[in-house]
Amino acid sequence: MTRNILPILVTASIFLAGVALAQTPAANPKVLFKTTKGDITIELYPAKAPITVNSILGYVNDKFYDGLIFHRVIPGFMIQTGGLTAEMSQKSGKPAIKNEAGNGLKNTRGTVAMARTEVVDSATSQFFINLKDNSFLNHTDETSKGFGYCVFGKVVAGMDVVDAIAKVPTGDKPGHQNVPLEPIAILSATVVAGK
């Protein structure tokens, strides 16, 4: 009888290992932004910001970001991209999405958050990378002022490139302030890991 139990135990162990493997969550997607200043890799957090991450991945897969510039650079605060060409023309994106700023993620150094207007649910394609901890951008309440800016990812490689972009000379262009005097462009944006 003992000899018959061993194959059953081995089979059960293999089955349980397979179940455990199947239940392991997929890795968070990562997006590689190749820029004229170097490469930046951002890890996205779909469990915390599913609507936002789905939207960003849609833009990446559509090659929407390719050729756009970092159009707003403020040292000690953030760098912003995702909507303007080198000629300062606004690229038309998809409809605005729901603001997921209440997801518990904070605007700390290296995190990536959605840019928006005073309207809570107005984010489309533009996002920014925090150069420092910007707690005043975090979700505090349901009002327009307190709703905050949705963090959906973090720079996991290339923060030195982000810091280099933050140091470039900037000036004013019609309708825009803090614009790099020499355009810093996204050459390509591609999903490099995860689903």
N, C-alpha and C positions, 0 to 999 in steps of 0.2 A: 504493500500500500504506500509506503514511503517513496518508492521509486516512481509512482504515478503522480505524486504531488509536485515534484520538481519541474516537469514540463509546464504544468499549470501555473506555477509561480513565475517561471521565466516568461511565459506568454502574458501573464497579467502585468508584469513589470514593463515589458515592451509596450503594451497597450497604454498603461498609465503615463509612460514617458512621452508617447505620441500625443496623448491628450494634453499634457502639460505644455508641449511644444506648440500645439495648435492654439493654445490659449495665451501664448506670449504675445503681447501687443506689438504691432508693427512699429518699426523705428519712425521717429518723427521725420517728416520730409525736410530736406535741406535744399536751398536754392543758391546757386553760385552766380553772383553778379560780377561779370568781367567789366572793369571800368578802365578809363584812360589813366587812372592813378594806381591800378592794381586790382587784385581779386578780393571780394568780400563774400563770405559764405554765411548764410542766415539759416538757423534751424527754426522751423515753424512749429507751433503748438496747437494742433487741431483739436485736442481734447479740451483745451481751455477757450479757444476762439474758433469754433468750427465754421461759422459763416464767413469770417474774415479770411481764414486760411484757404477755404475753398475759392473765394474771390481772387485772392492773390495768385493762387496756382492757375486759375483760369487766365489771368493776365499774362503770367509767365508762359504758359502753353501756347497762347495766342501771339507770342513775341511782341506784346504791347510795349514792354519796357525798353526793347532794343532801340538805341539811338537817342533816348531821352537823357536829360542832364540833371545834375544836382543843382537845383535852381535857387536854393535858400541855404546858406551856410552861416551859422552864428556860433563862433567859438565859445566854449564853456556852456553851450546849450544843446544844439542838435544840428544835423545836416538832413536836408529834405530833398526828395526826388519823386518821380513817378507820374509827372503830368505835363512837363514842358519840353519843347525841342530847343536846340541851340539858338534858334531864331526867336525864342520866347513865345512860341505859339502853343496854345493849350491843346493837348491831344484829348479828344473826346473819349471818355471811358464808358463803362456800363452804369446802370442805375445805382444810386447810393444804397448802402447796406445798413443793417442794424448795427448799432454801436454795442460792442460786447465788452466795454471797459470795466464792467462789474464782475469780471472773471477771476479776480484775486491777484492777477499779475500786476507788478508795479513798474513804473517808468524809471528804471535804474540804468546805470551806465551800460551801454552795449545792447540794451533792449530795443526792439523795433516796434513802432506804434503807428496807427493810422492817423493821417492828417485829416482835419475836418474844419468846417466853418462853425459859426455859433450855433447852428442847428445840430442837435445831438446825433441824429441819424443821417449825416450828410457825407460820410466818407465814401470815396470811390476807389481811385487807383493810387493816390499819393500816400506816401508814408515817410517817416523820419526815423533816424537812429539817434538815440540819446547819447550825448557825450559825457554826461554826468548824471547823478541821481536827481531827477526832476519830480520830486514828490508832489508839487503843485499841479501836475498833470494827471494825477491818479484819481480814480473814482472815489467820491466821498458821499454823494447823494444823487437823487434822481432829477435835480434841477439842471438846466442847461449849463450853468457855470460849474456845478459840482459833478457832473456826470463823468467827465474825464476823457482821456484818450486811450483807446484800446491797444494794449500790448498784445502782440500775436506771435512774437518770435524774439530771437537773440542772435547777435553776431557770434559765431563760434570759430571763425578764422578771418583774419584780415582787419582786426581792430586797429592795427597800425596804419592801414590804408585809410580807414575812417578818420583817424587822428590827423593824417596828412591832408586829407580833404578839408578838415576843419581849419587848417592853417593858411589856406590859399587867400590871396587878396580878393576882396569883394567890393562891389559898388552898387549903384542904383541903375536900373533900366526901367523904361516906361512901365508903370504899374507894378513894379517889383523892387524890393530892397534886398540887400545882402546876397547879391548874385555874384558868383565867381567871375572875375574879369576874363579869365580864360576858361571856356566851357569844359566841364568835367562830365564826360558822357558814359552812359552804360552801353558797352559794346554788345553784350548779350546777357540774358538771364535764362538759366536752365536748371531744371530739377536734377539734382545729382544723387539723392538718396531718399529712401522712404517711398511711401505710396501716395 
